[in-house]
Amino acid sequence: MKVKAQGLHNAAKHIEATFGREALGRVLRACTEPVRETYTSTTAINWHPVEELCELVEVAEVELDRRGTLAQEIGAAGARANMKGTLLRIALYWGKPEYLVQRLVGVWRQYNDEGEMQLLAIGPDRAKIEVKGIQEPRDAFCRILTGWWVEVAIGLGGRFVTATHSSCRALGGNTCLWELSGTVDEAGLGRRAKV
């Protein structure tokens, strides 16, 4: 599967902002040459193998001693970067969360050249999302998506949002399924996230 390099660049920005430039340099030096090459020579709209994004995240988790948590933080940071646009803020203000989530699900193929994301259920305090059709699923990619969905839910007005990746094909499950829960903030802005 190939993904847009925007995710890799957002991951590197998060590492640098959180841990410093030296830490990012240490992580990049520990990565393979293809990852370093993608980081230095691509723009956000270029396609690259998802394995490179996953390698960057997995190496960072080891190098920065953040195993199991950094991927979700990177996914959340990527979602925040994606939701900065003025048009999206206007849409979030005027739109219904169900419609906006369906739109987000629909843009999967703009950023991933394989698979699809489906909204299985949505209610005032819950949502169920499935990703299917990825030939070789990766645990790190799923953990990035977990953090991404929490931050998107907060952007849609969720509070105290939790996301559970209840089934993961990369870990032997039959499907890749996320269950989100939380409360709706009357002001339209989330306050805190847990992943």
Backbone hydrogen bonds, N-H to C=O, Kabsch-Sander energy under -0.5 kcal/mol:
donor,donor_aa,acceptor,acceptor_aa,energy
3,V,48,H,-2.8
4,K,111,Y,-1.6
5,A,46,N,-2.7
6,Q,44,A,-1.6
7,G,4,K,-1.3
9,H,5,A,-2.6
10,N,6,Q,-2.7
11,A,7,G,-2.2
12,A,8,L,-2.3
13,K,9,H,-2.4
14,H,10,N,-2.3
15,I,11,A,-2.4
16,E,12,A,-2.6
17,A,13,K,-2.9
18,T,14,H,-2.4
19,F,15,I,-2.9
20,G,15,I,-0.6
20,G,16,E,-1.7
24,L,20,G,-1.9
25,G,21,R,-2.4
26,R,22,E,-2.3
27,V,23,A,-2.4
28,L,24,L,-2.8
29,R,25,G,-2.4
30,A,26,R,-1.4
31,C,27,V,-0.8
31,C,28,L,-0.8
36,R,32,T,-1.9
37,E,33,E,-2.9
38,T,34,P,-2.4
39,Y,35,V,-2.4
40,T,36,R,-2.2
41,S,37,E,-2.2
42,T,38,T,-1.4
46,N,43,T,-1.8
48,H,3,V,-2.0
50,V,1,M,-2.6
52,E,49,P,-1.7
53,L,49,P,-0.8
54,C,50,V,-2.6
55,E,51,E,-2.6
56,L,52,E,-2.4
57,V,53,L,-2.2
58,E,54,C,-3.0
59,V,55,E,-3.0
60,A,56,L,-2.3
61,E,57,V,-2.4
62,V,58,E,-1.6
63,E,59,V,-3.3
64,L,60,A,-2.6
65,D,62,V,-1.2
66,R,61,E,-2.7
69,T,66,R,-1.7
70,L,66,R,-1.9
73,E,69,T,-1.8
74,I,70,L,-2.7
75,G,71,A,-2.2
76,A,72,Q,-2.3
77,A,73,E,-2.5
78,G,74,I,-2.3
79,A,75,G,-2.1
80,R,76,A,-2.3
81,A,77,A,-2.2
82,N,78,G,-2.2
83,M,79,A,-1.8
84,K,81,A,-1.0
85,G,82,N,-0.5
89,R,85,G,-2.0
90,I,86,T,-2.4
91,A,87,L,-2.7
92,L,88,L,-2.8
93,Y,89,R,-2.1
94,W,90,I,-2.3
95,G,91,A,-2.8
100,L,96,K,-2.3
101,V,97,P,-2.8
102,Q,98,E,-2.1
103,R,99,Y,-2.0
104,L,100,L,-2.4
105,V,101,V,-2.6
106,G,102,Q,-1.9
107,V,103,R,-0.9
107,V,104,L,-0.7
108,W,105,V,-1.3
110,Q,107,V,-1.8
111,Y,107,V,-0.6
111,Y,108,W,-1.6
112,N,108,W,-1.5
113,D,2,K,-2.5
115,G,133,G,-0.6
116,E,132,K,-2.6
118,Q,130,E,-3.3
120,L,118,Q,-0.8
120,L,128,K,-2.6
121,A,128,K,-1.5
123,G,126,R,-3.1
127,A,180,L,-1.9
128,K,121,A,-2.7
129,I,178,W,-2.4
130,E,118,Q,-2.8
131,V,176,C,-2.2
132,K,116,E,-2.6
135,Q,133,G,-0.6
142,C,138,R,-2.0
143,R,139,D,-2.3
144,I,140,A,-2.1
145,L,141,F,-2.3
146,T,142,C,-1.8
147,G,143,R,-1.7
148,W,144,I,-2.2
149,W,145,L,-2.7
150,V,146,T,-1.7
151,E,147,G,-2.0
152,V,148,W,-2.3
153,A,149,W,-2.6
154,I,150,V,-2.0
155,G,151,E,-2.3
156,L,152,V,-1.5
157,G,154,I,-1.9
158,G,153,A,-2.6
159,R,183,T,-3.2
160,F,192,R,-0.6
161,V,192,R,-1.1
162,T,181,S,-2.7
164,T,179,E,-2.4
165,H,163,A,-0.5
166,S,164,T,-1.6
166,S,177,L,-0.6
167,S,177,L,-1.3
171,L,168,C,-1.0
172,G,169,R,-1.6
173,G,168,C,-3.1
176,C,131,V,-0.8
177,L,167,S,-2.4
177,L,175,T,-0.7
178,W,129,I,-3.1
179,E,164,T,-2.5
180,L,127,A,-2.8
181,S,162,T,-2.3
182,G,125,D,-1.6
183,T,159,R,-2.4
185,D,157,G,-3.6
186,E,184,V,-0.6
188,G,185,D,-1.9
190,G,154,I,-1.2
194,K,161,V,-2.4
